[in-house]
Amino acid sequence: MLRARWLSAAEPVFSKLMLKPDNKYFFVLGREREIAREELRAVLRRLNFGFGDLNVTDNIAFANLDRDEAEVAKLSGILGGTTKIFRATQSKMDNEQYEQRTTDREYCSKLIAGLTAELIRRKKRGVTGKINFGISDYSKTLSKEKINTLGLEVKRALRGDLTLRFVPIGEGRELSTIQSL
């Protein structure tokens, strides 16, 4: 299943590339990044996905795709070198939020927690049952403890509204592939 996540670290890249907020997809590449990137490019072309440039930073490839979420989700069963696929849900902060973010980590944390809680509320509409969620930091700027604290803040913000389970990060700054499924 495709998971939607908000990535604050990618925000400056988005504003530079001017991607449409509802079509930005990220592909976490596996150990053999160059092979995975070429496989991704070949599969997108073979399946006639319109994607323009395929941008790569470290182990993340991202592109603006011309397909809906269900069609993109099917790629996870085709791409052997890609470990995760997700859609960007927030791409740009207003100037005040951005300025505040660069100087006040506490404000940034509350902003991320609030935006994540709102995203979960929107995705939950019309769906029954428990929501499992986790937070990964692909920017490599937050500690494991800070990421897990953010997750608990989101859970607290939604307590009473929804039934939630926060999946904490064990090692590193990213959820493992198995935790993301």
TORPA-4810 file (N, C-alpha, C, O; in nm, 3 decimals):
<nodes>
NODE_1_0.084_-0.117_0.000_0.000_0.000_0.000_0.089_0.124_0.000_0.193_0.125_0.066_M
NODE_2_0.051_0.226_-0.071_0.125_0.350_-0.080_0.098_0.433_0.044_-0.018_0.451_0.082_L
NODE_3_0.198_0.481_0.107_0.184_0.562_0.226_0.215_0.707_0.191_0.311_0.734_0.118_R
NODE_4_0.136_0.799_0.240_0.162_0.941_0.219_0.239_0.994_0.339_0.205_0.965_0.453_A
NODE_5_0.342_1.069_0.313_0.423_1.124_0.421_0.456_1.267_0.389_0.463_1.306_0.272_R
NODE_6_0.478_1.347_0.492_0.518_1.486_0.476_0.667_1.494_0.499_0.717_1.445_0.601_W
NODE_7_0.739_1.554_0.407_0.884_1.562_0.418_0.928_1.706_0.428_0.929_1.778_0.328_L
NODE_8_0.965_1.751_0.546_1.010_1.889_0.560_1.145_1.909_0.494_1.172_2.017_0.441_S
NODE_9_1.229_1.808_0.494_1.364_1.823_0.440_1.363_1.846_0.290_1.456_1.907_0.237_A
NODE_10_1.263_1.798_0.223_1.260_1.811_0.078_1.202_1.945_0.033_1.207_1.976_-0.085_A
NODE_11_1.147_2.023_0.124_1.079_2.147_0.090_1.162_2.242_0.005_1.109_2.292_-0.095_E
NODE_12_1.288_2.270_0.036_1.363_2.361_-0.050_1.381_2.307_-0.192_1.382_2.385_-0.287_P
NODE_13_1.393_2.178_-0.207_1.406_2.117_-0.338_1.278_2.137_-0.417_1.283_2.166_-0.537_V
NODE_14_1.161_2.121_-0.351_1.034_2.139_-0.419_1.020_2.279_-0.475_0.983_2.296_-0.591_F
NODE_15_1.049_2.380_-0.392_1.027_2.515_-0.438_1.120_2.548_-0.554_1.083_2.627_-0.641_S
NODE_16_1.239_2.489_-0.557_1.331_2.513_-0.667_1.280_2.447_-0.795_1.295_2.503_-0.903_K
NODE_17_1.221_2.328_-0.784_1.177_2.254_-0.902_1.035_2.288_-0.945_0.994_2.253_-1.056_L
NODE_18_0.958_2.355_-0.859_0.821_2.396_-0.890_0.734_2.277_-0.932_0.663_2.285_-1.033_M
NODE_19_0.738_2.171_-0.857_0.655_2.055_-0.885_0.514_2.078_-0.833_0.494_2.151_-0.736_L
NODE_20_0.416_2.016_-0.897_0.278_2.027_-0.851_0.266_1.946_-0.722_0.313_1.833_-0.716_K
NODE_21_0.203_2.004_-0.618_0.201_1.936_-0.488_0.128_1.803_-0.486_0.160_1.719_-0.402_P
NODE_22_0.033_1.780_-0.574_-0.043_1.656_-0.565_0.014_1.542_-0.648_-0.042_1.432_-0.646_D
NODE_23_0.122_1.563_-0.719_0.178_1.459_-0.806_0.324_1.426_-0.777_0.387_1.357_-0.857_N
NODE_24_0.379_1.473_-0.668_0.520_1.447_-0.636_0.532_1.313_-0.566_0.470_1.290_-0.462_K
NODE_25_0.611_1.227_-0.624_0.634_1.095_-0.567_0.782_1.074_-0.541_0.868_1.121_-0.616_Y
NODE_26_0.810_1.003_-0.433_0.947_0.974_-0.393_0.967_0.824_-0.395_0.878_0.746_-0.359_F
NODE_27_1.085_0.785_-0.437_1.122_0.644_-0.446_1.250_0.626_-0.366_1.353_0.684_-0.400_F
NODE_28_1.244_0.548_-0.259_1.363_0.521_-0.180_1.437_0.407_-0.249_1.385_0.295_-0.261_V
NODE_29_1.557_0.437_-0.294_1.634_0.341_-0.371_1.710_0.247_-0.278_1.752_0.285_-0.169_L
NODE_30_1.726_0.125_-0.322_1.796_0.024_-0.243_1.947_0.040_-0.248_1.998_0.145_-0.285_G
NODE_31_2.015_-0.064_-0.210_2.161_-0.063_-0.195_2.233_-0.026_-0.324_2.330_0.051_-0.320_R
NODE_32_2.189_-0.077_-0.436_2.250_-0.048_-0.567_2.176_0.068_-0.632_2.092_0.049_-0.720_E
NODE_33_2.207_0.188_-0.587_2.131_0.307_-0.625_2.129_0.336_-0.774_2.024_0.368_-0.829_R
NODE_34_2.242_0.324_-0.839_2.248_0.354_-0.982_2.161_0.257_-1.062_2.089_0.298_-1.153_E
NODE_35_2.169_0.130_-1.029_2.087_0.030_-1.098_1.938_0.056_-1.069_1.855_0.050_-1.160_I
NODE_36_1.906_0.086_-0.943_1.767_0.112_-0.905_1.713_0.235_-0.978_1.598_0.236_-1.022_A
NODE_37_1.794_0.337_-0.991_1.753_0.460_-1.060_1.724_0.431_-1.208_1.623_0.475_-1.262_R
NODE_38_1.813_0.357_-1.271_1.793_0.323_-1.413_1.673_0.232_-1.432_1.599_0.245_-1.530_E
NODE_39_1.653_0.139_-1.339_1.535_0.053_-1.345_1.408_0.138_-1.334_1.314_0.119_-1.411_E
NODE_40_1.406_0.230_-1.240_1.291_0.317_-1.221_1.262_0.396_-1.349_1.148_0.402_-1.393_L
NODE_41_1.363_0.455_-1.406_1.347_0.532_-1.530_1.292_0.443_-1.642_1.200_0.483_-1.714_R
NODE_42_1.348_0.323_-1.657_1.304_0.231_-1.764_1.159_0.187_-1.744_1.082_0.182_-1.840_A
NODE_43_1.122_0.155_-1.621_0.985_0.110_-1.593_0.886_0.224_-1.617_0.780_0.202_-1.676_V
NODE_44_0.918_0.344_-1.573_0.829_0.458_-1.595_0.807_0.482_-1.744_0.696_0.511_-1.788_L
NODE_45_0.915_0.470_-1.821_0.903_0.488_-1.967_0.822_0.374_-2.030_0.734_0.398_-2.114_R
NODE_46_0.851_0.250_-1.990_0.783_0.135_-2.048_0.632_0.139_-2.022_0.553_0.098_-2.107_R
NODE_47_0.593_0.189_-1.904_0.452_0.197_-1.868_0.389_0.332_-1.907_0.276_0.363_-1.868_L
NODE_48_0.464_0.410_-1.984_0.415_0.539_-2.036_0.375_0.639_-1.928_0.279_0.714_-1.944_N
NODE_49_0.449_0.640_-1.817_0.428_0.742_-1.716_0.494_0.870_-1.766_0.608_0.868_-1.812_F
NODE_50_0.421_0.981_-1.759_0.484_1.109_-1.786_0.554_1.154_-1.659_0.490_1.165_-1.555_G
NODE_51_0.685_1.181_-1.666_0.755_1.216_-1.542_0.860_1.324_-1.558_0.919_1.364_-1.457_F
NODE_52_0.887_1.374_-1.675_0.987_1.479_-1.688_1.121_1.433_-1.637_1.168_1.325_-1.672_G
NODE_53_1.183_1.514_-1.554_1.312_1.480_-1.496_1.295_1.386_-1.378_1.201_1.399_-1.299_D
NODE_54_1.386_1.292_-1.366_1.393_1.205_-1.250_1.511_1.256_-1.168_1.627_1.237_-1.205_L
NODE_55_1.480_1.321_-1.057_1.583_1.383_-0.974_1.625_1.287_-0.864_1.541_1.217_-0.807_N
NODE_56_1.754_1.283_-0.834_1.805_1.192_-0.732_1.893_1.270_-0.635_1.982_1.344_-0.676_V
NODE_57_1.867_1.251_-0.505_1.953_1.303_-0.400_1.978_1.189_-0.304_1.884_1.130_-0.251_T
NODE_58_2.103_1.158_-0.281_2.142_1.048_-0.194_2.068_0.921_-0.236_2.092_0.870_-0.346_D
NODE_59_1.980_0.869_-0.152_1.910_0.745_-0.187_1.763_0.768_-0.222_1.684_0.674_-0.220_N
NODE_60_1.726_0.891_-0.255_1.588_0.925_-0.288_1.581_0.975_-0.432_1.654_1.067_-0.470_I
NODE_61_1.493_0.915_-0.512_1.462_0.967_-0.645_1.322_1.027_-0.636_1.235_0.971_-0.570_A
NODE_62_1.301_1.139_-0.702_1.168_1.198_-0.699_1.133_1.255_-0.835_1.218_1.300_-0.911_F
NODE_63_1.002_1.251_-0.861_0.952_1.298_-0.990_0.807_1.340_-0.976_0.735_1.294_-0.887_A
NODE_64_0.766_1.426_-1.065_0.627_1.467_-1.076_0.563_1.373_-1.178_0.594_1.379_-1.297_N
NODE_65_0.473_1.286_-1.132_0.414_1.185_-1.220_0.274_1.227_-1.265_0.205_1.302_-1.196_L
NODE_66_0.233_1.178_-1.380_0.103_1.213_-1.437_-0.004_1.108_-1.409_-0.105_1.105_-1.479_D
NODE_67_0.015_1.024_-1.310_-0.081_0.916_-1.280_-0.137_0.933_-1.139_-0.083_1.006_-1.057_R
NODE_68_-0.247_0.862_-1.113_-0.308_0.870_-0.981_-0.234_0.777_-0.883_-0.150_0.697_-0.923_D
NODE_69_-0.269_0.790_-0.758_-0.201_0.716_-0.651_-0.211_0.565_-0.667_-0.115_0.494_-0.638_E
NODE_70_-0.326_0.516_-0.713_-0.345_0.372_-0.730_-0.250_0.316_-0.836_-0.194_0.208_-0.818_A
NODE_71_-0.232_0.388_-0.945_-0.141_0.341_-1.050_0.004_0.344_-1.003_0.083_0.255_-1.035_E
NODE_72_0.039_0.448_-0.929_0.176_0.457_-0.878_0.202_0.347_-0.777_0.312_0.292_-0.772_V
NODE_73_0.103_0.314_-0.695_0.118_0.209_-0.594_0.152_0.075_-0.658_0.223_-0.006_-0.597_A
NODE_74_0.103_0.049_-0.778_0.132_-0.077_-0.847_0.280_-0.092_-0.879_0.329_-0.204_-0.898_K
NODE_75_0.352_0.019_-0.886_0.495_0.013_-0.916_0.573_-0.062_-0.809_0.679_-0.119_-0.838_L
NODE_76_0.522_-0.064_-0.686_0.595_-0.133_-0.579_0.608_-0.282_-0.606_0.701_-0.345_-0.557_S
NODE_77_0.516_-0.339_-0.682_0.525_-0.479_-0.717_0.613_-0.507_-0.839_0.641_-0.622_-0.872_G
NODE_78_0.656_-0.400_-0.906_0.736_-0.414_-1.027_0.883_-0.378_-1.003_0.973_-0.443_-1.056_I
NODE_79_0.906_-0.275_-0.923_1.042_-0.223_-0.901_1.117_-0.304_-0.796_1.082_-0.302_-0.678_L
NODE_80_1.219_-0.376_-0.839_1.298_-0.457_-0.746_1.401_-0.377_-0.668_1.437_-0.416_-0.557_G
NODE_81_1.449_-0.267_-0.724_1.554_-0.189_-0.659_1.504_-0.073_-0.575_1.583_0.001_-0.517_G
NODE_82_1.372_-0.057_-0.568_1.311_0.051_-0.491_1.248_-0.010_-0.366_1.168_-0.102_-0.375_T
NODE_83_1.285_0.042_-0.249_1.235_-0.017_-0.125_1.106_0.046_-0.076_1.026_-0.021_-0.010_T
NODE_84_1.083_0.174_-0.106_0.961_0.242_-0.062_0.919_0.343_-0.167_1.003_0.398_-0.239_K
NODE_85_0.790_0.366_-0.176_0.735_0.470_-0.262_0.638_0.551_-0.178_0.556_0.495_-0.105_I
NODE_86_0.648_0.683_-0.186_0.550_0.764_-0.116_0.525_0.894_-0.190_0.604_0.937_-0.274_F
NODE_87_0.412_0.955_-0.157_0.368_1.078_-0.222_0.387_1.194_-0.126_0.356_1.183_-0.007_R
NODE_88_0.438_1.303_-0.176_0.453_1.424_-0.094_0.314_1.484_-0.072_0.232_1.489_-0.163_A
NODE_89_0.291_1.528_0.048_0.161_1.586_0.080_0.169_1.732_0.115_0.067_1.801_0.117_T
NODE_90_0.287_1.783_0.143_0.309_1.924_0.174_0.441_1.960_0.112_0.541_1.892_0.136_Q
NODE_91_0.444_2.065_0.034_0.569_2.094_-0.033_0.627_2.230_0.000_0.745_2.253_-0.023_S
NODE_92_0.547_2.319_0.052_0.600_2.453_0.070_0.542_2.517_0.194_0.421_2.511_0.219_K
NODE_93_0.628_2.579_0.272_0.583_2.656_0.387_0.577_2.802_0.345_0.650_2.844_0.255_M
NODE_94_0.490_2.880_0.410_0.492_3.022_0.378_0.619_3.083_0.437_0.687_3.018_0.517_D
NODE_95_0.652_3.204_0.399_0.779_3.267_0.440_0.794_3.273_0.590_0.903_3.250_0.643_N
NODE_96_0.685_3.305_0.661_0.693_3.314_0.807_0.726_3.179_0.868_0.810_3.170_0.958_E
NODE_97_0.661_3.074_0.821_0.689_2.939_0.871_0.833_2.900_0.841_0.900_2.841_0.926_Q
NODE_98_0.881_2.933_0.721_1.016_2.895_0.684_1.119_2.968_0.769_1.215_2.907_0.817_Y
NODE_99_1.101_3.098_0.788_1.193_3.176_0.872_1.194_3.123_1.014_1.300_3.106_1.074_E
NODE_100_1.076_3.096_1.068_1.064_3.044_1.203_1.131_2.907_1.214_1.197_2.877_1.314_Q
NODE_101_1.115_2.826_1.112_1.171_2.691_1.111_1.323_2.693_1.122_1.382_2.609_1.190_R
NODE_102_1.385_2.788_1.056_1.531_2.791_1.056_1.588_2.838_1.189_1.706_2.813_1.217_T
NODE_103_1.508_2.905_1.271_1.561_2.958_1.396_1.506_2.891_1.522_1.567_2.900_1.628_T
NODE_104_1.392_2.824_1.511_1.327_2.770_1.630_1.287_2.624_1.608_1.185_2.597_1.545_D
NODE_105_1.367_2.533_1.658_1.341_2.389_1.640_1.209_2.346_1.704_1.141_2.258_1.651_R
NODE_106_1.173_2.406_1.817_1.049_2.371_1.885_0.928_2.406_1.797_0.834_2.328_1.784_E
NODE_107_0.933_2.525_1.738_0.826_2.566_1.646_0.817_2.468_1.529_0.708_2.428_1.490_Y
NODE_108_0.932_2.431_1.474_0.936_2.338_1.362_0.872_2.206_1.401_0.792_2.150_1.325_C
NODE_109_0.904_2.156_1.518_0.848_2.029_1.564_0.696_2.036_1.576_0.626_1.945_1.533_S
NODE_110_0.646_2.144_1.634_0.501_2.160_1.649_0.433_2.173_1.513_0.324_2.120_1.492_K
NODE_111_0.497_2.243_1.420_0.443_2.258_1.286_0.435_2.123_1.215_0.332_2.090_1.156_L
NODE_112_0.542_2.046_1.222_0.543_1.914_1.159_0.437_1.825_1.223_0.363_1.756_1.152_I
NODE_113_0.429_1.825_1.355_0.330_1.742_1.424_0.188_1.783_1.384_0.103_1.697_1.360_A
NODE_114_0.162_1.914_1.377_0.029_1.962_1.339_-0.008_1.925_1.197_-0.120_1.881_1.171_G
NODE_115_0.085_1.943_1.105_0.058_1.910_0.965_0.038_1.759_0.946_-0.047_1.717_0.867_L
NODE_116_0.116_1.680_1.018_0.102_1.534_1.009_-0.032_1.491_1.065_-0.099_1.406_1.007_T
NODE_117_-0.072_1.548_1.178_-0.202_1.515_1.238_-0.316_1.550_1.143_-0.411_1.474_1.129_A
NODE_118_-0.307_1.665_1.078_-0.411_1.706_0.984_-0.416_1.612_0.863_-0.524_1.577_0.815_E
NODE_119_-0.300_1.571_0.815_-0.295_1.476_0.703_-0.364_1.345_0.741_-0.442_1.291_0.663_L
NODE_120_-0.335_1.294_0.860_-0.397_1.170_0.905_-0.548_1.188_0.915_-0.623_1.098_0.876_I
NODE_121_-0.594_1.301_0.968_-0.739_1.327_0.976_-0.804_1.322_0.838_-0.909_1.260_0.820_R
NODE_122_-0.741_1.387_0.740_-0.797_1.391_0.604_-0.800_1.252_0.541_-0.898_1.214_0.478_R
NODE_123_-0.692_1.176_0.558_-0.685_1.042_0.500_-0.783_0.946_0.568_-0.827_0.850_0.506_K
NODE_124_-0.817_0.971_0.690_-0.902_0.881_0.769_-1.049_0.891_0.731_-1.125_0.797_0.753_K
NODE_125_-1.090_1.003_0.674_-1.231_1.023_0.641_-1.287_0.905_0.561_-1.234_0.870_0.455_R
NODE_126_-1.393_0.846_0.611_-1.458_0.737_0.541_-1.392_0.601_0.558_-1.437_0.502_0.501_G
NODE_127_-1.285_0.594_0.636_-1.214_0.467_0.658_-1.237_0.425_0.802_-1.231_0.507_0.893_V
NODE_128_-1.262_0.296_0.821_-1.282_0.247_0.957_-1.159_0.170_1.003_-1.080_0.122_0.922_T
NODE_129_-1.144_0.158_1.134_-1.035_0.080_1.191_-0.919_0.166_1.239_-0.922_0.289_1.232_G
NODE_130_-0.820_0.098_1.287_-0.703_0.161_1.346_-0.605_0.209_1.238_-0.587_0.144_1.135_K
NODE_131_-0.542_0.323_1.264_-0.441_0.377_1.174_-0.304_0.350_1.235_-0.279_0.386_1.350_I
NODE_132_-0.217_0.288_1.158_-0.077_0.271_1.197_0.003_0.375_1.121_-0.014_0.390_1.000_N
NODE_133_0.090_0.448_1.189_0.171_0.547_1.121_0.310_0.554_1.183_0.331_0.516_1.299_F
NODE_134_0.403_0.603_1.105_0.540_0.622_1.151_0.598_0.744_1.081_0.541_0.794_0.984_G
NODE_135_0.709_0.791_1.131_0.776_0.907_1.073_0.922_0.870_1.047_0.989_0.813_1.133_I
NODE_136_0.969_0.902_0.927_1.110_0.883_0.890_1.172_1.017_0.860_1.102_1.109_0.817_S
NODE_137_1.302_1.030_0.882_1.374_1.153_0.850_1.478_1.123_0.743_1.586_1.073_0.773_D
NODE_138_1.445_1.154_0.619_1.539_1.133_0.509_1.636_1.249_0.495_1.730_1.241_0.416_Y
NODE_139_1.615_1.356_0.571_1.708_1.470_0.566_1.831_1.446_0.653_1.932_1.515_0.640_S
NODE_140_1.822_1.349_0.741_1.930_1.315_0.834_1.965_1.430_0.928_2.081_1.447_0.966_K
NODE_141_1.863_1.509_0.967_1.887_1.621_1.058_1.829_1.597_1.197_1.871_1.662_1.293_T
NODE_142_1.734_1.506_1.211_1.671_1.482_1.340_1.724_1.353_1.402_1.755_1.257_1.332_L
NODE_143_1.733_1.353_1.533_1.775_1.231_1.603_1.657_1.134_1.609_1.541_1.172_1.590_S
NODE_144_1.689_1.008_1.636_1.586_0.906_1.653_1.489_0.947_1.763_1.368_0.929_1.749_K
NODE_145_1.541_1.001_1.871_1.457_1.042_1.985_1.361_1.153_1.944_1.244_1.151_1.982_E
NODE_146_1.410_1.250_1.866_1.326_1.361_1.822_1.216_1.311_1.728_1.101_1.355_1.738_K
NODE_147_1.250_1.221_1.638_1.150_1.166_1.546_1.042_1.092_1.624_0.923_1.110_1.597_I
NODE_148_1.082_1.010_1.720_0.984_0.936_1.800_0.900_1.030_1.886_0.782_1.005_1.907_N
NODE_149_0.960_1.138_1.935_0.884_1.238_2.011_0.779_1.304_1.922_0.666_1.327_1.965_T
NODE_150_0.817_1.336_1.798_0.721_1.394_1.703_0.603_1.299_1.681_0.488_1.343_1.679_L
NODE_151_0.631_1.172_1.665_0.525_1.074_1.646_0.429_1.070_1.763_0.307_1.060_1.745_G
NODE_152_0.483_1.077_1.884_0.397_1.077_2.003_0.316_1.205_2.013_0.203_1.203_2.060_L
NODE_153_0.373_1.319_1.968_0.299_1.445_1.966_0.180_1.436_1.869_0.071_1.484_1.900_E
NODE_154_0.202_1.375_1.755_0.094_1.356_1.658_-0.014_1.268_1.719_-0.133_1.300_1.709_V
NODE_155_0.026_1.161_1.782_-0.071_1.069_1.844_-0.151_1.142_1.951_-0.273_1.124_1.960_K
NODE_156_-0.083_1.224_2.034_-0.152_1.302_2.137_-0.252_1.399_2.075_-0.363_1.416_2.126_R
NODE_157_-0.212_1.463_1.965_-0.299_1.561_1.900_-0.426_1.496_1.846_-0.530_1.562_1.836_A
NODE_158_-0.420_1.369_1.812_-0.535_1.299_1.754_-0.608_1.211_1.854_-0.709_1.149_1.820_L
NODE_159_-0.559_1.205_1.977_-0.622_1.121_2.079_-0.768_1.162_2.096_-0.799_1.281_2.104_R
NODE_160_-0.854_1.066_2.101_-0.997_1.093_2.115_-1.068_1.098_1.981_-1.184_1.057_1.970_G
NODE_161_-1.000_1.148_1.877_-1.060_1.156_1.743_-1.049_1.023_1.670_-1.143_0.980_1.604_D
NODE_162_-0.932_0.959_1.681_-0.902_0.841_1.602_-0.833_0.735_1.687_-0.778_0.765_1.792_L
NODE_163_-0.838_0.612_1.640_-0.763_0.503_1.703_-0.631_0.491_1.627_-0.630_0.462_1.507_T
NODE_164_-0.520_0.514_1.697_-0.389_0.519_1.633_-0.288_0.428_1.698_-0.297_0.397_1.817_L
NODE_165_-0.191_0.386_1.619_-0.073_0.318_1.669_0.047_0.383_1.603_0.060_0.382_1.481_R
NODE_166_0.134_0.441_1.685_0.257_0.499_1.633_0.365_0.392_1.631_0.389_0.325_1.731_F
NODE_167_0.430_0.375_1.515_0.539_0.278_1.500_0.670_0.355_1.518_0.709_0.431_1.429_V
NODE_168_0.738_0.337_1.631_0.863_0.412_1.654_0.979_0.358_1.571_0.976_0.243_1.526_P
NODE_169_1.078_0.441_1.553_1.199_0.401_1.481_1.289_0.325_1.577_1.311_0.368_1.691_I
NODE_170_1.340_0.212_1.532_1.430_0.132_1.614_1.574_0.178_1.604_1.633_0.221_1.703_G
NODE_171_1.631_0.171_1.485_1.768_0.215_1.460_1.767_0.315_1.347_1.680_0.313_1.261_E
NODE_172_1.865_0.404_1.348_1.876_0.502_1.240_1.771_0.610_1.249_1.724_0.643_1.358_G
NODE_173_1.732_0.665_1.133_1.635_0.773_1.128_1.519_0.743_1.035_1.435_0.830_1.008_R
NODE_174_1.514_0.621_0.986_1.410_0.583_0.892_1.343_0.455_0.940_1.406_0.370_1.002_E
NODE_175_1.214_0.443_0.910_1.146_0.317_0.933_1.204_0.214_0.837_1.234_0.247_0.722_L
NODE_176_1.220_0.093_0.882_1.269_-0.011_0.792_1.159_-0.039_0.689_1.044_-0.001_0.708_S
NODE_177_1.196_-0.104_0.582_1.100_-0.136_0.478_0.987_-0.220_0.532_0.872_-0.198_0.495_T
NODE_178_1.015_-0.314_0.617_0.910_-0.401_0.673_0.817_-0.321_0.764_0.697_-0.350_0.768_I
NODE_179_0.869_-0.222_0.836_0.782_-0.139_0.920_0.693_-0.050_0.836_0.588_-0.008_0.882_Q
NODE_180_0.733_-0.020_0.714_0.657_0.070_0.628_0.544_0.001_0.554_0.459_0.069_0.497_S
NODE_181_0.541_-0.130_0.552_0.438_-0.201_0.475_0.304_-0.200_0.542_0.208_-0.255_0.489_L
</nodes>
